[in-house]
Amino acid sequence: MPRRSVHKAPFISFEGGEGAGKTTQVELLRQRLESLNLPVLVVREPGTTRLGEQVRDIIKSQSNNVPAADALLFMAARAQLMHDVIVPELNNGTTVIGDRFSDSTIAYQGYGGNLNLDRLRHANELATNEVAPDLTILLDVTPETGLGRRDAEDDSTGETQRRFEELPMRFHRSVRRGYRELANREPSRWIEIDAARNPNEVAEDVWHHVSEFFDLN
């Protein structure tokens, strides 16, 4: 059954491990929504705001941050992003697409970094003022597939995530397990998509769920 956003416009986030293809799918969805003459804004975490970009620079330049330090940096950037960009844009009727959001912290620093999940959830509530995406799309790939894709890439767009790619395989398996547990716990918000396929096939699957979820057909 189609759902109405609790905001004035849909808030959609994309999540997944390394090499899942989030940035590609975010861009393809943005193009599809704009083809319907819908106002759309893409945000990334960390980034978009001045503070967010500064946090991004810190995280990508510090290879030995403990998980708690990373989590708090992400939270600070997220709080500013919510205040400066996401909430005002949603209130103006702009669809917001997040290339990662608060669930990344739970998966990466919680499951991957072994931080207390309840404490992270409470910190997320503070950072977001308890605003959550209407729909979260989990692009699921095995760590072996995702990291293999990243090794084959030759770009400089993922500097921040490169730091996490170098962590042991057990970390990436824990992150994937975390994402899947989050999706299973809240099925009304999450859609899990097999992202090991061709990007165009994945994009069609994404659009099927987004258009059905928000009754855009």
C-alpha positions as CSV (number, residue, x, y, z in Angstrom):
1,M,0.0,0.0,0.0
2,P,1.4,3.5,-0.9
3,R,2.5,5.6,2.0
4,R,2.5,9.3,2.5
5,S,5.6,10.9,3.8
6,V,5.5,12.2,7.4
7,H,7.2,15.2,6.0
8,K,6.0,17.6,3.2
9,A,8.2,15.6,0.8
10,P,9.8,12.1,0.8
11,F,13.0,11.5,2.7
12,I,14.9,8.5,1.2
13,S,18.2,7.1,2.3
14,F,20.5,4.6,0.7
15,E,22.6,2.3,2.8
16,G,25.1,-0.6,2.2
17,G,28.6,-1.8,2.6
18,E,31.6,-0.9,0.5
19,G,31.1,-1.2,-3.2
20,A,27.4,-1.7,-3.0
21,G,26.8,1.1,-5.6
22,K,25.0,3.6,-3.5
23,T,26.3,6.7,-5.2
24,T,25.4,5.4,-8.6
25,Q,21.8,4.4,-7.5
26,V,21.4,7.8,-5.7
27,E,22.2,9.6,-9.0
28,L,19.9,7.4,-11.1
29,L,17.0,7.9,-8.7
30,R,17.6,11.6,-8.7
31,Q,17.4,11.7,-12.5
32,R,14.3,9.7,-12.5
33,L,12.5,11.9,-9.9
34,E,13.6,15.0,-11.7
35,S,12.1,13.6,-15.0
36,L,8.8,13.8,-13.2
37,N,9.4,17.5,-12.4
38,L,9.9,16.8,-8.7
39,P,12.3,19.0,-6.8
40,V,15.1,16.8,-5.5
41,L,18.2,17.3,-3.3
42,V,21.0,14.8,-2.8
43,V,23.0,15.0,0.5
44,R,25.9,12.9,1.5
45,E,27.3,11.8,4.9
46,P,29.5,13.2,6.0
47,G,29.3,16.3,3.8
48,T,27.0,18.8,2.1
49,T,27.4,21.4,4.9
50,R,30.7,23.3,5.7
51,L,31.0,21.3,9.0
52,G,30.2,18.1,7.2
53,E,32.9,18.6,4.6
54,Q,35.4,19.4,7.4
55,V,34.5,16.2,9.2
56,R,34.9,14.3,5.9
57,D,38.4,15.7,5.6
58,I,39.3,14.8,9.2
59,I,38.0,11.2,8.9
60,K,39.8,10.5,5.6
61,S,43.1,11.9,6.9
62,Q,43.0,10.1,10.3
63,S,43.7,6.4,9.9
64,N,43.8,5.5,13.5
65,N,40.5,7.0,14.9
66,V,38.8,4.8,17.4
67,P,35.2,3.9,16.6
68,A,33.8,6.3,19.2
69,A,35.7,9.2,17.8
70,D,34.3,8.4,14.3
71,A,30.8,8.0,15.6
72,L,30.9,11.4,17.4
73,L,32.3,13.1,14.3
74,F,29.5,11.6,12.2
75,M,26.9,12.7,14.7
76,A,28.2,16.3,14.7
77,A,28.1,16.5,10.9
78,R,24.6,14.9,10.9
79,A,23.2,17.3,13.4
80,Q,24.3,20.3,11.3
81,L,23.1,18.6,8.1
82,M,19.6,18.1,9.6
83,H,19.4,21.7,10.9
84,D,20.8,23.5,7.9
85,V,19.6,21.4,5.0
86,I,17.4,18.3,5.4
87,V,14.6,19.7,7.6
88,P,14.3,23.0,5.7
89,E,14.3,21.3,2.3
90,L,11.7,18.7,3.4
91,N,9.5,21.6,4.8
92,N,9.8,23.3,1.4
93,G,8.5,20.2,-0.4
94,T,11.9,19.0,-1.8
95,T,12.5,15.3,-1.9
96,V,15.7,14.6,-0.1
97,I,17.9,11.6,-1.0
98,G,20.6,10.7,1.5
99,D,23.8,8.9,0.3
100,R,24.1,7.3,3.8
101,F,22.4,8.5,7.0
102,S,22.1,7.6,10.6
103,D,21.9,3.8,10.0
104,S,25.5,3.9,8.7
105,T,26.7,4.8,12.2
106,I,24.8,1.8,13.7
107,A,26.2,-0.6,11.1
108,Y,29.8,0.6,10.9
109,Q,30.6,1.9,14.4
110,G,28.1,-0.2,16.2
111,Y,28.2,-3.7,14.6
112,G,31.6,-3.2,12.9
113,G,33.2,-1.2,15.7
114,N,31.5,-3.0,18.6
115,L,30.1,0.2,20.2
116,N,27.0,-0.1,22.3
117,L,24.0,0.0,20.0
118,D,21.6,1.5,22.4
119,R,23.9,4.4,23.1
120,L,24.4,5.0,19.4
121,R,20.7,5.0,18.9
122,H,20.2,7.6,21.6
123,A,23.0,9.7,20.1
124,N,21.4,9.5,16.7
125,E,18.0,10.6,18.1
126,L,19.8,13.7,19.5
127,A,21.6,14.4,16.2
128,T,18.5,14.0,14.1
129,N,15.9,15.3,16.5
130,E,14.3,11.9,16.0
131,V,13.7,12.6,12.3
132,A,14.1,9.4,10.2
133,P,13.9,8.6,6.5
134,D,10.5,7.5,5.2
135,L,12.2,4.8,3.2
136,T,15.7,3.3,3.5
137,I,17.0,1.3,0.6
138,L,19.6,-1.3,1.6
139,L,21.8,-2.2,-1.4
140,D,23.1,-5.6,-0.3
141,V,26.3,-7.3,-1.6
142,T,28.7,-9.7,0.0
143,P,31.9,-8.0,1.3
144,E,33.9,-10.0,-1.2
145,T,31.8,-8.7,-4.1
146,G,31.8,-5.1,-2.9
147,L,35.4,-4.9,-2.1
148,G,36.3,-6.5,-5.4
149,R,34.4,-3.8,-7.2
150,R,36.2,-1.1,-5.2
151,D,39.6,-2.6,-6.1
152,A,38.6,-2.4,-9.8
153,E,37.7,1.2,-9.6
154,D,40.0,4.1,-10.4
155,D,38.4,7.2,-8.9
156,S,38.9,9.7,-6.0
157,T,35.3,10.0,-5.0
158,G,35.3,7.7,-2.1
159,E,38.3,8.9,0.0
160,T,36.4,8.7,3.3
161,Q,35.2,5.2,2.7
162,R,38.7,4.0,1.5
163,R,39.8,4.1,5.1
164,F,37.1,1.6,6.0
165,E,37.9,-0.6,3.1
166,E,41.3,-1.4,4.5
167,L,39.7,-2.9,7.7
168,P,39.7,-6.7,8.1
169,M,37.1,-8.8,6.3
170,R,35.4,-9.7,9.7
171,F,34.6,-5.9,10.0
172,H,32.8,-5.9,6.7
173,R,30.9,-9.0,7.5
174,S,29.8,-7.5,10.8
175,V,28.6,-4.4,9.0
176,R,26.6,-6.4,6.5
177,R,25.1,-8.5,9.3
178,G,24.2,-5.2,11.1
179,Y,22.5,-3.8,8.1
180,R,20.4,-6.9,7.6
181,E,19.4,-7.0,11.2
182,L,18.3,-3.4,11.0
183,A,16.3,-4.1,7.9
184,N,14.6,-7.1,9.5
185,R,13.8,-5.1,12.7
186,E,12.0,-2.4,10.8
187,P,10.5,-3.8,7.6
188,S,8.0,-1.0,7.2
189,R,10.9,1.4,6.5
190,W,13.6,-0.8,4.9
191,I,13.7,-2.3,1.4
192,E,16.6,-4.8,0.8
193,I,17.8,-5.1,-2.8
194,D,20.3,-7.5,-4.3
195,A,22.9,-5.1,-5.5
196,A,25.2,-7.7,-7.0
197,R,23.4,-7.3,-10.3
198,N,23.9,-4.9,-13.3
199,P,23.4,-1.3,-12.1
200,N,20.5,-0.8,-14.5
201,E,18.7,-3.8,-13.1
202,V,19.2,-2.6,-9.6
203,A,17.9,0.9,-10.6
204,E,14.7,-0.6,-12.0
205,D,14.2,-2.5,-8.7
206,V,14.9,0.7,-6.8
207,W,12.4,2.6,-8.8
208,H,9.7,-0.1,-8.5
209,H,9.9,0.2,-4.7
210,V,10.2,4.0,-4.5
211,S,7.3,4.6,-7.0
212,E,5.1,2.0,-5.2
213,F,6.0,3.3,-1.7
214,F,5.2,6.9,-2.6
215,D,2.5,6.2,-5.2
216,L,4.5,8.0,-8.0
217,N,3.2,6.0,-11.0
